[in-house]
Amino acid sequence: MLVQQLVRPLLRGIEHSGCHRLSGKHPVSPLLLRHKANRTSWSIAASSASHSKTSALRALQRDKRWQQHNIGFFQARVLSTKPLPTPKSRLGRFLYRGFAYLGFFVLSCGTVVAALFIYDATTYKADGQVGDIPVSELALNPRRGGPKNLPIAEHFVDDDDTPDKRDQKHKPKLVILGTGWGSVALLKQLNPDDYHVTVVSPSNHFLFTPMLPSATVGTLELRSLVEPVRRIVARVKGHFFKGEAKDVDFSNRLVEIAAKDANGEEQHFYLPYDKLVIGVGSTTNPHGVSGLEHCHFLKDINDARLIRNSVIRNLEASCLPTTSDEERRRLLSFVVSGGGPTGVEFAAELFDMLNEDLCKDFPRILRNEISVHVIQSRGHILNTYDEALSRYAEARFAHDQVDVLTNSRVKEVQKDKIIFTQKDDQGNVVTKELPMGFCLWSTGVSQNEFCQHLAKVLEGQNNRHALETDTHLRVIGTPLGDIYAIGDCSTVQNNVSDNIMNFLRSIAHEKGQNPEQLKLTYSMWREVAKRVKQRFPQATDHLKRLDRLFEQYDKDRSGTLDFGELHELLRQIDSKLTSLPATAQRANQQGEYLGRKLTRLARASEGMQKNEIFDGDTDQAVYKAFEYKHLGSLAYIGNAAIFDFNGLNFGGGLLAVYLWRSVYFAQSVSFRTRALLAMDWTKRALFGRDLMNF
């Protein structure tokens, strides 16, 4: 037993000593030393003559006591007569792992591509779903009526398409005008089983307006910013008509709709409603300036397409050999009238396109002769942002050679130039001219024709720019609880003083007192302030220290507030309240609020009908008033972005741009639009913008 004679004395010595150090290293357990000794003994045996190795192996296999002491690793080595494998070089290991990872990547990509092809094959339908479809006779031939004796669409051709829609047609009729931010937020918040929903709009898509300037220069494709509205309406099992509202018959609860038929002729009909939501948006404010037919606007997706074509058309015309130097400079003069977020972001996107992609495809002389101008009537651009951010944006534009003209007002727009006035350092008004080949008009919002018509026929509508609503978003002058307005077409009326004073007058008359002689103690003032907060949540910040307000306006130090002192206090609160901004953020919050309230009203309607409650302020009874919460503002200013988050103000370069993109990416209405946005940003990085018109 050659190997046993060599190994056993070594193992006994190790077991006797318990634990030793080998060559100055850390202590090693007897089991590990036994393992190493076994491997060493096998190496010694392997170096002897071949007949000695064979006899030693046979002896070990016959020895049962030795097999009780060996371990798994040594046993595996004993059963093999092959020499130890030689280690591979680093280069060999690197190549082996590299090819392994590459093979795994190729296999994974192939699997994904194969899965996509398989899924794509399932989307093709060979046989159409054709069969008998029940349609109401009143849907095909609606009865006529109303003030203008028009068809009344009480039933629709798709009311009986599915069992779910068949159940919906007897629910209260909710008509929504418009497919903007407010309307879409309302549709996404509604309970699908509460109302028979009908949406009417001249656009059959929802437009993601914050990214619209990016589509004007090819950074994003047009289809990446729109979502088919029928997909959104389908969630609530509703209906959609492509048309626009013309008038409302408040007594009969009918809204007049105009739509074009297959021959392009305008057809009118009535839609009955139980509740009507107006979210038709607004138009650009002309401010009485003539010549706006020579300007472009940026309100919908078609405007973005027209702007893109006009910019590329000017670039192409500037390359012609027949174009003079003066005409080339005029064609390459781009003017933006309005220093708000839309105008600033368009100027930034335009500069990025001209700076990053123009020289790749067009003569370099065009880059030297291009000029971008921003005309702003205020002292700073982005005047609704923090002043530090406005100055940062102006400094960024100055670095990019974008000409910012502040304290300037446009007087007239002509085909080839803009005439404007500007205050100099001494306060003198100077009239100037600016040659231009392109002008974008972005100077605030105004009422469209439908809202202007409603404002004329309704009492209490005194705002020239929007329909006035109360804090429950009900249109002033309409039957209580029937008609709501959200988004840019509306504004919340700030009449705290008039509302509360009328309330106190009614209380005084009920008690048989003269309202002018009414005296309010501090406890009564606290009750009045509580009512103000409930009715006008936007006034809460101005009613934090009631004791100080009471002491400040108690001018005679009588310990009470008389009618005049209270009226003056409430008027001061009125003056501090500002109109809500005409932004997508505000419209979205109003839509979500109204969706939640309509759901509450639907749940409470059954109980009110059983208790025969048909009148009264049901909106206030079931839900709180609307309160706008400003979540912050952000703007893109050319490979940089600024953020204004309720006192947290900052701006930066590309990292801020990625954050700006992330915010809007998260706010996209569907996974489809998010995927398209990501692909468009990737295409711009890899291939640049497509400088072509269509």
C-alpha positions in Angstrom: 0.0 0.0 0.0 2.3 2.7 -1.3 0.0 5.7 -1.0 -1.4 4.8 2.3 2.1 4.4 3.8 3.0 7.9 2.5 -0.2 9.7 3.5 -1.3 8.2 6.8 1.7 9.5 8.9 1.1 12.9 7.6 -2.6 12.9 8.4 -1.9 11.6 11.9 0.5 14.4 12.6 -2.0 17.0 11.4 -4.8 15.5 13.5 -2.6 15.4 16.5 -1.6 19.1 16.2 -5.1 20.3 15.5 -4.2 23.4 13.5 -1.0 24.7 11.9 0.3 27.5 9.9 1.6 26.8 6.4 4.5 29.0 5.1 3.5 31.8 7.5 -0.2 31.9 6.2 -3.4 31.8 8.2 -4.3 28.7 10.2 -5.7 25.9 8.2 -8.1 23.3 9.5 -7.1 19.6 9.7 -9.8 18.8 7.1 -8.3 21.2 4.6 -4.8 19.9 5.3 -6.0 16.4 4.8 -7.5 17.5 1.5 -4.2 19.1 0.5 -2.2 16.1 1.7 -4.4 13.8 -0.3 -3.8 15.9 -3.4 -0.1 16.0 -2.7 0.1 12.3 -2.2 -1.7 11.7 -5.5 0.8 14.0 -7.2 3.7 12.0 -5.8 2.1 8.8 -6.8 1.4 10.1 -10.3 5.1 10.9 -10.8 6.2 7.4 -10.1 6.3 4.6 -12.6 3.1 3.6 -14.4 2.9 0.2 -12.8 3.3 1.7 -9.3 0.3 4.1 -10.0 -1.8 1.2 -11.2 -1.2 -1.0 -8.2 -1.6 2.0 -5.8 -5.0 2.8 -7.3 -6.2 -0.7 -7.1 -5.1 -1.0 -3.5 -6.9 2.2 -2.5 -10.1 1.0 -4.1 -9.9 -2.2 -2.1 -9.3 -0.5 1.2 -12.7 0.3 2.8 -11.2 2.0 5.8 -9.4 4.6 3.6 -12.6 5.3 1.7 -14.3 6.2 5.1 -11.7 9.0 5.6 -11.5 10.5 2.1 -13.7 13.5 1.0 -15.7 14.1 -2.1 -13.2 16.3 -3.9 -10.3 13.9 -3.3 -12.5 10.9 -4.4 -13.3 12.7 -7.7 -9.6 13.3 -8.3 -8.7 9.7 -7.5 -11.2 8.3 -9.9 -9.5 10.2 -12.8 -6.1 9.4 -14.2 -6.0 12.6 -16.3 -3.5 15.3 -15.4 -4.7 18.7 -14.0 -6.1 21.0 -16.6 -3.8 23.8 -17.7 -5.1 27.3 -16.9 -6.2 29.5 -19.9 -4.6 32.8 -20.6 -6.3 36.0 -19.8 -6.8 36.7 -23.5 -8.4 33.3 -24.0 -10.8 33.9 -21.0 -11.7 37.3 -22.3 -12.4 36.1 -25.8 -14.4 33.1 -24.4 -16.6 35.3 -22.2 -17.0 38.0 -25.0 -18.2 35.5 -27.5 -20.5 33.9 -24.9 -22.1 37.3 -24.0 -22.3 38.1 -27.7 -24.1 34.9 -28.4 -26.5 35.4 -25.6 -27.2 38.9 -26.8 -27.8 37.7 -30.4 -30.0 34.9 -29.1 -32.1 37.3 -27.0 -32.5 39.8 -29.8 -33.5 37.0 -32.2 -36.1 35.8 -29.7 -37.5 39.3 -29.3 -37.7 39.8 -33.1 -39.3 36.4 -33.5 -41.9 37.3 -30.8 -42.6 40.6 -32.5 -43.2 38.8 -35.9 -45.4 36.3 -34.2 -47.5 39.0 -32.5 -47.6 41.0 -35.7 -49.0 38.0 -37.5 -51.8 37.7 -35.0 -52.9 41.3 -35.7 -54.0 40.6 -39.3 -57.7 39.6 -39.5 -58.8 37.6 -42.5 -62.5 37.5 -41.7 -64.4 40.7 -40.8 -66.9 40.7 -38.0 -70.0 41.1 -40.1 -73.5 40.4 -38.9 -76.9 41.8 -38.1 -76.6 45.0 -35.9 -79.7 46.3 -34.1 -80.2 50.0 -34.7 -83.0 52.2 -33.4 -85.3 53.8 -35.9 -85.0 57.1 -34.0 -81.2 56.9 -34.5 -81.7 56.6 -38.3 -84.5 59.1 -38.5 -84.4 61.4 -35.5 -87.3 63.6 -34.6 -87.1 67.3 -35.2 -87.7 70.0 -32.6 -86.1 72.8 -30.6 -86.1 76.5 -31.4 -84.7 75.9 -34.9 -86.6 72.7 -35.7 -83.4 70.7 -36.1 -83.0 66.9 -35.7 -82.6 65.9 -32.1 -80.1 63.1 -31.6 -81.7 61.2 -28.7 -80.5 57.8 -30.0 -77.2 56.9 -31.7 -76.5 54.2 -34.2 -74.0 52.5 -31.8 -76.3 52.5 -28.8 -76.9 48.8 -29.2 -73.5 47.7 -30.4 -72.7 45.9 -27.1 -74.6 44.9 -23.9 -72.6 47.6 -22.0 -73.7 50.4 -24.4 -77.2 49.1 -24.3 -77.3 49.6 -20.6 -75.7 53.1 -20.9 -78.3 54.6 -23.1 -80.9 55.1 -20.3 -78.4 56.8 -18.0 -78.2 60.6 -17.5 -76.8 62.3 -20.6 -73.4 63.9 -20.1 -72.2 66.0 -23.1 -68.6 67.1 -23.2 -67.5 69.8 -25.6 -63.8 69.7 -26.5 -61.0 67.2 -26.3 -58.3 69.2 -24.5 -56.6 68.6 -21.2 -59.7 69.2 -19.0 -62.0 67.0 -21.1 -59.5 64.1 -21.2 -58.8 64.3 -17.5 -62.6 64.3 -16.9 -63.1 61.2 -19.1 -60.3 59.4 -17.3 -61.8 60.2 -13.9 -65.4 59.2 -14.6 -67.0 56.0 -13.5 -67.9 54.2 -16.8 -71.3 53.1 -15.5 -72.7 56.4 -14.3 -73.5 58.4 -17.5 -74.3 58.2 -21.1 -71.3 60.1 -22.3 -71.1 62.0 -25.6 -68.0 64.0 -26.7 -68.1 66.6 -29.4 -65.0 68.3 -30.9 -63.7 69.5 -34.3 -60.5 67.4 -33.5 -60.7 63.7 -33.1 -57.5 63.5 -31.1 -56.0 64.8 -27.8 -52.9 67.0 -28.3 -50.0 67.0 -25.9 -49.6 70.8 -26.1 -46.4 71.3 -23.9 -44.3 69.5 -26.4 -45.8 71.2 -29.5 -42.9 73.6 -30.1 -40.6 70.5 -30.5 -42.8 69.3 -33.4 -42.4 72.5 -35.4 -38.7 71.8 -36.1 -38.7 68.0 -36.4 -37.4 67.2 -32.9 -40.6 65.2 -32.4 -42.9 63.8 -35.0 -46.5 65.1 -35.2 -48.1 61.7 -34.5 -46.1 61.4 -31.3 -48.1 64.2 -29.7 -51.6 63.1 -30.4 -53.8 60.3 -29.1 -57.0 59.2 -30.8 -59.8 60.4 -28.6 -62.1 57.5 -29.5 -59.7 55.2 -27.5 -60.2 57.5 -24.5 -63.9 57.7 -24.9 -64.2 53.9 -25.2 -63.2 53.6 -21.5 -66.4 55.1 -20.4 -68.4 53.4 -23.2 -69.2 56.7 -24.7 -69.8 58.2 -28.2 -67.9 60.8 -30.2 -69.0 63.3 -32.9 -66.6 65.4 -35.0 -68.2 68.8 -35.0 -68.4 72.0 -33.0 -71.0 73.6 -30.7 -72.8 76.7 -32.0 -75.5 77.5 -29.4 -77.2 76.2 -26.3 -81.0 76.1 -25.5 -80.9 76.3 -21.7 -84.6 75.8 -21.1 -84.9 72.6 -23.2 -81.4 71.4 -22.4 -80.3 71.2 -26.0 -76.9 72.1 -27.5 -76.7 72.9 -31.2 -73.9 71.0 -33.1 -72.6 71.8 -36.6 -70.7 69.1 -38.5 -69.7 68.7 -42.1 -71.1 65.8 -44.1 -69.4 63.8 -46.9 -70.1 66.6 -49.4 -68.4 69.2 -47.2 -71.8 70.9 -46.4 -72.4 71.9 -42.8 -75.3 70.1 -41.1 -76.8 71.2 -37.8 -78.5 69.1 -35.1 -79.3 69.1 -31.4 -77.8 67.0 -28.7 -79.9 66.7 -25.5 -78.1 66.8 -22.2 -78.6 66.5 -18.5 -75.2 67.9 -17.7 -73.1 69.9 -20.2 -69.3 70.4 -19.8 -67.7 73.2 -21.9 -64.0 72.6 -22.5 -63.6 74.2 -26.0 -60.3 76.0 -25.2 -59.4 79.5 -26.5 -57.9 81.3 -29.4 -54.8 83.5 -29.6 -55.4 87.1 -28.4 -54.8 89.5 -31.3 -54.6 92.6 -29.0 -56.0 94.7 -31.8 -52.9 94.4 -34.0 -53.5 94.5 -37.8 -51.8 92.2 -40.3 -52.0 88.9 -38.3 -52.8 87.1 -41.5 -49.1 87.2 -42.1 -48.4 85.4 -38.8 -48.4 81.8 -37.7 -50.1 80.6 -34.5 -49.3 77.6 -32.4 -52.5 76.1 -31.0 -53.0 72.7 -32.7 -51.1 70.1 -34.6 -51.9 71.6 -38.0 -50.2 74.9 -36.9 -47.1 72.9 -36.1 -47.1 71.3 -39.6 -47.6 74.7 -41.2 -44.7 76.3 -39.2 -42.4 73.4 -40.1 -43.2 73.8 -43.8 -42.7 77.6 -43.7 -39.3 77.4 -42.0 -38.0 74.8 -44.5 -39.5 76.8 -47.4 -37.5 79.9 -46.3 -34.3 77.9 -46.0 -34.7 76.4 -49.4 -35.5 79.8 -51.0 -32.4 81.2 -49.4 -30.2 78.8 -51.3 -31.4 79.9 -54.7 -28.9 81.7 -56.9 -31.6 84.3 -57.8 -32.0 85.3 -54.1 -30.3 88.6 -53.2 -28.3 89.1 -50.0 -31.0 91.5 -48.6 -33.8 89.1 -49.4 -31.8 86.2 -48.0 -31.3 88.0 -44.7 -35.0 88.8 -44.6 -36.0 85.2 -45.3 -33.7 84.1 -42.5 -35.1 86.6 -39.9 -37.4 84.7 -37.6 -39.5 86.8 -35.2 -41.5 85.5 -32.2 -44.1 88.0 -30.8 -44.7 87.0 -27.2 -42.2 86.1 -24.4 -44.3 83.5 -22.6 -43.5 79.8 -22.4 -44.8 79.0 -25.9 -42.8 81.7 -27.6 -39.6 81.1 -25.6 -39.7 77.4 -26.2 -40.3 77.8 -29.9 -37.4 80.2 -30.2 -35.2 77.7 -28.3 -36.2 74.8 -30.5 -35.7 76.8 -33.7 -32.2 77.9 -32.6 -31.3 74.3 -31.7 -32.4 73.1 -35.2 -30.5 75.9 -37.0 -27.4 75.4 -34.8 -27.2 71.6 -34.8 -28.6 70.4 -38.2 -28.6 73.3 -40.6 -24.9 73.1 -41.6 -25.1 69.4 -42.3 -27.5 69.8 -45.2 -27.5 73.5 -46.2 -24.8 76.0 -47.2 -22.9 77.4 -44.2 -23.6 81.0 -45.2 -27.2 80.5 -44.0 -26.0 79.9 -40.5 -24.1 83.2 -40.4 -27.1 85.2 -41.7 -29.9 83.7 -39.6 -31.4 85.8 -36.8 -34.0 84.9 -34.2 -35.8 87.8 -32.4 -38.2 87.6 -29.4 -40.5 90.7 -28.9 -41.8 91.0 -25.3 -44.1 93.7 -24.0 -42.9 93.3 -20.3 -39.5 94.0 -18.8 -38.5 90.3 -18.9 -39.4 87.2 -20.8 -41.2 84.4 -18.8 -42.5 87.1 -16.5 -44.8 84.6 -14.7 -41.6 82.8 -13.5 -39.3 83.8 -10.7 -37.2 86.9 -11.8 -33.9 85.0 -11.3 -35.1 82.4 -13.8 -36.2 85.0 -16.3 -32.8 86.6 -16.1 -31.1 83.2 -16.5 -33.2 82.5 -19.6 -32.3 86.0 -21.0 -28.6 85.3 -20.4 -28.9 81.9 -22.1 -30.5 83.5 -25.1 -27.9 86.2 -25.2 -25.2 83.5 -25.3 -27.0 81.8 -28.1 -27.3 85.1 -30.0 -31.1 85.1 -29.8 -32.2 88.8 -29.8 -34.6 89.6 -26.9 -36.5 92.9 -27.3 -38.2 93.8 -24.0 -40.6 96.7 -23.3 -41.7 96.4 -26.9 -45.2 96.3 -28.4 -46.1 95.3 -32.0 -48.1 97.9 -33.8 -48.5 96.3 -37.2 -47.4 93.2 -39.1 -46.7 93.5 -42.8 -45.8 90.8 -45.3 -42.1 91.5 -45.1 -41.6 93.4 -41.8 -42.9 94.1 -38.3 -43.4 97.6 -37.0 -43.1 97.9 -33.2 -42.5 100.5 -30.5 -39.9 100.2 -27.7 -39.1 102.2 -24.7 -35.5 103.4 -24.5 -33.4 103.9 -21.3 -34.9 107.4 -20.8 -38.5 106.1 -21.1 -39.1 107.5 -24.6 -41.1 105.5 -27.0 -39.3 104.8 -30.3 -40.9 103.2 -33.3 -38.8 100.6 -35.1 -39.0 98.2 -38.0 -37.7 94.7 -38.2 -37.5 92.7 -41.5 -38.9 89.3 -41.2 -39.5 86.2 -43.2 -41.4 84.3 -40.5 -43.5 85.5 -37.5 -45.0 83.5 -34.7 -47.8 85.2 -32.8 -48.0 83.9 -29.2 -49.5 86.7 -27.0 -52.1 85.2 -24.6 -55.5 83.8 -25.0 -59.0 85.0 -25.9 -62.5 83.7 -26.2 -63.6 81.8 -29.3 -66.9 82.5 -31.0 -69.0 80.0 -29.1 -67.9 81.3 -25.7 -68.4 84.9 -26.9 -72.0 84.1 -27.9 -72.7 82.4 -24.5 -71.2 85.4 -22.7 -73.6 87.8 -24.5 -76.8 85.9 -23.7 -75.9 85.0 -20.1 -76.3 87.5 -17.2 -73.3 88.1 -14.9 -70.6 87.4 -17.6 -68.3 90.4 -17.4 -65.0 88.9 -18.4 -63.9 89.6 -22.0 -61.4 86.7 -22.2 -63.2 83.7 -20.6 -66.5 82.4 -19.3 -66.9 83.1 -15.6 -67.7 80.2 -13.3 -68.2 79.9 -9.5 -65.9 77.9 -7.4 -67.8 74.7 -8.3 -67.0 75.4 -12.0 -70.6 76.1 -12.8 -71.1 78.7 -15.5 -72.5 82.0 -14.0 -76.0 82.8 -15.3 -77.0 79.2 -16.2 -79.4 76.9 -14.4 -77.7 75.7 -11.2 -75.9 72.4 -11.7 -76.6 72.0 -15.4 -73.5 73.6 -17.2 -69.9 73.6 -16.2 -66.8 75.1 -17.9 -63.2 74.0 -17.5 -59.8 74.8 -19.1 -58.8 77.9 -21.0 -62.3 78.9 -21.9 -63.2 79.6 -18.3 -62.1 81.5 -15.3 -63.1 81.2 -11.6 -64.9 84.4 -10.4 -63.3 86.1 -7.5 -66.2 87.9 -5.8 -65.6 87.0 -2.2 -67.0 90.4 -0.9 -70.2 90.4 -2.9 -71.0 86.7 -2.1 -70.4 87.0 1.6 -72.2 90.4 1.9 -75.2 89.0 0.2 -75.1 86.1 2.6 -75.0 88.4 5.6 -77.8 90.5 4.2 -80.0 87.5 3.9 -79.2 86.5 7.5 -80.0 90.0 8.7 -83.3 90.1 6.9 -84.3 86.7 8.4 -83.6 88.1 11.9 -85.5 91.3 11.1 -82.4 93.5 11.3 -81.0 96.2 9.1 -77.9 94.9 7.3 -76.2 98.2 7.5 -76.4 98.1 11.3 -75.1 94.6 11.6 -72.2 94.1 14.1 -69.9 91.1 14.0 -68.1 89.9 17.1 -64.8 88.0 16.8 -66.7 84.6 17.1 -69.1 85.7 14.3 -66.1 86.8 12.2 -64.5 83.3 12.6 -67.7 81.8 11.3 -67.7 84.1 8.3 -64.0 83.3 7.6 -64.9 79.6 7.7 -67.6 80.1 5.1 -65.2 82.1 2.9 -62.6 79.3 3.0 -65.2 76.7 2.1 -66.7 78.7 -0.7 -63.4 80.2 -2.0 -60.5 77.9 -1.2 -58.1 80.2 -3.1 -58.6 82.8 -0.3 -57.3 80.4 2.4 -53.8 81.8 2.3 -55.1 85.3 3.0 -57.1 84.2 6.1 -54.4 82.6 8.2 -54.3 85.2 11.0 -58.0 86.0 11.7 -57.2 87.9 14.9 -54.8 90.3 13.2 -57.3 91.0 10.4 -60.1 91.6 12.9 -57.9 94.0 14.9 -56.6 95.7 11.7 -60.1 96.5 10.3 -61.8 97.3 13.6 -60.9 100.9 13.2 -63.1 102.3 15.9 -61.7 99.7 18.4 -65.3 98.7 19.4 -64.5 95.0 19.5 -66.9 94.4 16.5 -66.9 94.8 12.8 -69.7 96.8 11.3 -71.0 96.3 7.8 -68.6 98.8 6.2 -65.5 97.5 7.9 -66.3 93.9 6.9 -67.0 95.0 3.3 -63.6 96.7 3.2 -61.8 93.7 4.6 -63.4 91.3 2.1 -62.6 93.7 -0.8 -59.0 93.7 0.2 -59.0 89.9 0.0 -60.7 90.1 -3.4 -57.9 92.4 -4.7 -55.2 89.9 -3.7 -56.8 87.0 -5.5 -55.5 86.5 -9.0 -57.0 84.7 -12.0 -56.0 81.1 -12.5 -53.4 80.6 -15.2 -54.4 79.4 -18.7 -52.2 76.3 -18.5 -52.6 72.6 -19.1 -51.9 72.0 -15.4 -54.9 74.0 -14.4 -57.2 72.4 -17.0 -56.1 68.9 -15.9 -56.8 69.6 -12.2 -60.3 71.0 -13.1 -61.1 68.0 -15.2 -60.1 65.6 -12.5 -62.0 67.6 -9.9 -65.2 67.7 -12.0 -64.9 63.9 -12.8 -64.8 63.1 -9.1 -67.7 65.4 -8.3 -69.9 64.0 -11.1 -69.2 60.6 -9.8 -70.4 61.7 -6.3 -73.5 63.3 -7.8 -74.4 60.1 -9.7 -74.1 58.1 -6.4 -76.2 60.6 -4.5 -78.9 61.0 -7.2 -80.8 57.8 -6.3 -81.1 58.9 -2.7 -82.1 62.4 -3.6 -84.8 61.1 -6.0 -86.2 58.8 -3.2 -86.4 61.8 -0.9 -87.8 64.0 -3.7 -85.0 66.5 -3.5 -84.9 68.1 -6.9 -83.8 71.7 -6.1 -81.0 73.3 -4.1 -77.2 73.4 -4.3 -76.5 69.7 -4.7 -72.9 70.4 -5.9 -72.0 72.0 -2.6 -73.9 69.4 -0.6 -72.0 66.4 -2.1 -68.5 67.8 -2.8 -66.1 70.6 -1.9 -65.3 73.7 -4.0 -62.5 73.6 -6.5 -59.0 74.5 -5.2 -56.1 75.0 -7.7 -52.7 73.8 -6.5 -49.8 75.1 -8.4 -47.3 72.3 -8.9 -44.7 74.4 -10.5 -43.6 75.6 -14.0 -40.8 74.5 -16.3 -39.6 75.7 -19.7 -37.0 74.6 -22.3 -34.6 77.4 -23.3 -32.2 75.7 -25.8 -30.2 72.7 -24.6 -31.1 73.9 -21.1 -34.2 74.1 -18.9 -35.5 76.1 -16.0 -37.8 74.9 -13.1 -40.0 76.9 -10.8 -41.4 74.6 -8.1 -43.2 76.8 -5.5 -40.0 78.6 -4.3 -37.5 75.9 -5.4 -36.1 77.6 -8.5 -33.2 76.2 -10.5 -31.9 75.9 -14.1 -29.2 74.0 -15.9 -27.9 72.4 -19.0 -28.4 68.9 -20.4 -29.1 67.3 -17.0 -32.0 69.8 -16.6 -33.1 69.0 -20.2 -33.3 65.3 -19.3 -35.3 66.1 -16.2 -37.6 68.4 -18.3 -38.1 65.5 -20.7 -38.8 63.1 -17.9 -41.5 65.2 -16.4 -43.4 65.5 -19.7 -42.7 61.8 -20.5 -44.4 60.8 -17.3 -47.4 63.1 -18.1 -48.1 61.6 -21.5 -51.6 60.3 -21.8 -50.8 56.7 -22.9 -48.0 54.1 -23.3 -48.2 54.6 -27.0 -47.2 58.3 -26.9 -44.5 57.5 -24.4 -43.0 54.9 -26.7 -43.2 57.3 -29.7 -41.5 60.1 -27.7 -38.7 57.9 -26.7 -38.1 56.7 -30.2 -38.2 60.3 -31.6 -35.6 61.5 -29.1 -33.4 58.5 -30.0 -33.8 59.2 -33.7 -32.8 62.8 -33.2 -29.7 61.7 -31.4 -28.7 59.1 -34.0 -29.8 60.7 -37.3 -30.6 64.4 -36.5 -33.7 66.2 -37.5 -35.4 65.8 -40.9 -35.1 69.1 -42.6 -37.9 68.6 -45.2 -41.4 69.9 -45.7 -44.5 67.9 -46.5 
